[in-house]
Amino acid sequence: MNHYFSKDPEVKHDLGKISYKINDHLIEIITDAGVFSKNKVDFGSDLLIKSVPPFKGKALDIGCGYGVLGISLAISNPDSFVTMVDINKRAVDLAVKNINLNNIKNASAFFSDGFSNVKEKFDVIVTNPPIRAGKKVIYPIYENSINFLNPGGSIYMVVQKKQGAPSTVEKLKSIYGNCEIVNKEKGYWIIKSTKSS
């Protein structure tokens, strides 16, 4: 099992560093083999970062990888606190290192298989879900997300049209009673559902 959504990727370490600009803020990100999109910030995550509107309160980045999404949102929303979780222990270690490397005070990262170790509720949930893991993995994330949102809170996610964005929209409608596509670019859909208040 050497997927980026494995608990303990068995591939050899191959540390690298990439840069990413959020607003006028340049962040440095340590990456490694065995995590998603090692060599650059993927297009979907970049689009999701740019599509989430400003917010205050608590946010959760589920499936955080090396942390670029959560860190970017923490920087652009200084009155928020961003919690980042991932099933991949190597990714969590990187996210913690990257929080410290960029001197981020309003974010934390820890291991969680889905929501298993998540104990609080949030105003915003963001995810670039591991589509390749299949519906058995990602649908429980969708289904459980509503239980971890405060009333009026929203989940934002990025899914490629060819990898199941239309079926994701239908699934979220069945859970939340609503779903909208807030952005589309190059076959990537930014999808939002809101918990009724």
N, C-alpha and C positions, 0 to 999 in steps of 0.2 A: 504494500500500500504506500505509494509515493505521490498521492495527490496533494494539492495544496490544501484540501479540506480533510486530510488525515490528521490524527492527533499528534503523531510523531513521525514526520517524514524521515525516511532512512537515507536520503541522498546526502552526499558529502557537502559540507559547508562550502560556500563560495561567496564570501561577503563582497558586497559592492556598495557604492553610494551614488545616489541620484539627487538631483535638485528639482524643486517644484515651486512655482510662483503662485501665491494666492494673494490677490489684490496687489499691493506693492511689497509684499513680504516674501522673501526667498527662504524656503525651508530646505534643510538637508535631511535626506532619508537614507538610513542604512538598510540594505536589502540582503537577501541570501537565497541560495538554492532552496527549493522546497516550499516557496511561498508564491502567491499569485503575482504575476507581472513583475518579475524581478528586475528587469532592465530599464523600465520606464513606467511612469504612471499611465495606466491604460486609459483609453479614450472614454470608456463608460464611466469610470470613477471621476475623471476630469469633468465630464458633462454633468454628473450628479452634483459634484461640489458647486458648480456654477449655477445649478438650478434650484438649490434649496434656498428659500427666502430667509432673510434675517430673522432670528428668533432669540428669545430669552428663556431661561429655565434650564431644564435637564434634557440632554439628548443621549441617545444610545446608537452606537455604530456596531451593528451585529455582523460578524464576519469581517473584522476590521483589517485583517492582513497586517502589513507592516505599519499601518496607522495613518496613511496620508489623508484619508477622508476625514477621520475624526479630528486629527490635528488641524487640518485646514478649517474645519467648522469651528473649532475652539478659537482659532486665531481671528476668524471673521465675525465671531459672536462672543465678544469678551465677557458679556454678562451671563453667559451660559456655563454649564459644566457638562463635558462630554465623557461618557463612559464608553469604553471600547472593549469588545469581547470577541474571542475567536476560539474555535476548536483546535486549531493548529498551535501547539505550544511554542514552536519556533517563531511563528508570526507574532504571538503575544510578547515574547522576549524582545523581538525587534520593535514592536510598538512601544514598549516601555522605554527602551533605549532611545527611540526617536522623540518621545515626549520629553525626556531629559535633555537630549542633544539640542532641542530647539527651545528649551527653557519654558515649556508650556505648563502653566500652573493650574489651568482649569480643565484638566483631562486626566484620566487614569485608564489602565488596561489590565485585564485579567482573563484567565482561562474560563471558558464556558462552552459546553456542548449545547448549542442553541441558547435557550433561555435558562438552562439548568441552574446556573449559579447567579442569575440576575434576581435581585430581591426588591427592587423599587420600581416605580412607575415614571414615565417620561412624557415630555411634551412633544418631542420629535424622535422618531426612529429612522435611521438611514441604513440602507444595505445595498451592496452590490452582490446579490446572492450567487452562491456557487452552482450555477445552472447545470453544469456538467455532472454534479452529484446526483441529479435526478429529482423527480417529484417527491420521492419518499423522504428526502432530506429537506428540500426547500418548502414544500407545502406546510409541514408542521411549523416552520418559522412564520409563514404567513398567518396561519391559524392562531398561533399563540401570541402574535404581536399585539393584537387588540387588547389582550389582558394586561399588557405592560405599558399602555398609553393612558395618560390622564384624559378625562372628557375634553373633547375639542382638539386633542392631539392628533398629529398626522404621521404616517409612515411614507417615506419616499424611497423609491428603488429604481435601479436601472436594469433593463432587460432588453436584449436585442430582439427585434421583431422576428428574425428567423430562428431564434432560440426560445420562443414561447411567450413573447410579450402579450399577444392577444389573449392567450389562455390565462396568463397571469392577471390581466384586467378582469376577466370573468370570475376568476377565483377570488380576487379581492372584493369584487362586488358582492359575492355570496357571503363573505365574512363581514364586511363593513356596511353594505347597503349602498355604497358609493365608490367610485373610482374615476379618476381623470388622468389624462395624459397631459402633463404640464410642459413637456418639451420633447422634441424629436430632432435627431440629427444623425445622418449617416446610418440609418437603420436602428439606432438606439432610441429607446423610449424611456423617458423619465415619468414614472407612474406614482400617483399619490392617492392614498385613501385616508379619510379622517374619521376618528371615533366620535359618534354623536355625543353632544354635551347634555 
